[in-house]
Amino acid sequence: MASRRSLIQINGAIQELSDSDQLLGYLPIAAIATLVVADWSDNEQTVSATSVTTSNIVLVAPAVASQEDYVSGGVKCTEQGSGTLTFTCTTTPTSDIDVNVVTMEAAAAT
């Protein structure tokens, strides 16, 4: 069986995945979204996330340097839209928070 050639973008760099790197037929796309302090309104903020659709799998986690602010602010992702993610918080953070975003779509059958 011939190997498939799959490319993904991780932090701006294109990388090739082998068949063994693929996760159960899903191809991950990783990005970083920044929750800017000034953009919180009524404990909610919507950010652009171009790889997000209304139906794909989305995993979010704070970047290591932002974990304390993310947790202490009660930040969580509460909605995914077409190209957007909405976050809510219980307490408005006092600094910008970087959030790792991984999206996965089913790989095309070959």
NORCOR-V468512 format. One record per backbone hydrogen bond with DSSP energy under -0.5 kcal/mol. NH is the residue of the N-H (numbers start at 1). CO is the residue of the C=O. E is the energy in kcal/mol with one decimal. If there is no record, write none. Layout:
# NORCOR-V468512
{{NH & CO & E} {NH & CO & E}}
This chain:
# NORCOR-V468512
{{6 & 4 & -0.7} {6 & 17 & -1.2} {8 & 15 & -2.6} {10 & 8 & -0.6} {10 & 13 & -2.7} {11 & 30 & -0.6} {13 & 10 & -2.3} {15 & 8 & -3.0} {17 & 6 & -3.4} {21 & 18 & -1.2} {22 & 18 & -0.7} {22 & 19 & -0.9} {23 & 26 & -1.4} {24 & 22 & -0.9} {26 & 23 & -2.5} {27 & 105 & -1.9} {28 & 26 & -0.6} {29 & 103 & -2.3} {30 & 9 & -1.2} {31 & 101 & -2.3} {33 & 99 & -2.9} {35 & 33 & -0.6} {35 & 97 & -3.6} {36 & 34 & -0.9} {39 & 36 & -1.7} {40 & 37 & -1.4} {41 & 44 & -2.5} {44 & 41 & -0.7} {45 & 87 & -2.5} {47 & 85 & -2.8} {49 & 83 & -2.9} {52 & 49 & -2.2} {57 & 104 & -2.0} {59 & 102 & -3.0} {61 & 100 & -1.8} {63 & 98 & -2.8} {66 & 63 & -1.8} {67 & 63 & -0.8} {67 & 64 & -1.1} {70 & 66 & -2.5} {71 & 67 & -2.7} {72 & 68 & -2.7} {73 & 69 & -1.7} {74 & 71 & -1.3} {75 & 70 & -2.4} {76 & 88 & -2.2} {78 & 76 & -0.5} {78 & 86 & -2.8} {79 & 86 & -1.4} {81 & 84 & -2.6} {83 & 52 & -2.1} {83 & 81 & -1.2} {84 & 81 & -0.8} {85 & 47 & -2.1} {86 & 79 & -2.9} {87 & 45 & -3.4} {88 & 76 & -2.6} {89 & 43 & -1.7} {90 & 73 & -2.4} {91 & 73 & -2.0} {97 & 35 & -2.2} {99 & 33 & -3.3} {100 & 61 & -3.2} {101 & 31 & -3.0} {102 & 59 & -2.8} {103 & 29 & -2.6} {104 & 57 & -2.2} {105 & 27 & -1.0} {107 & 25 & -3.7}}
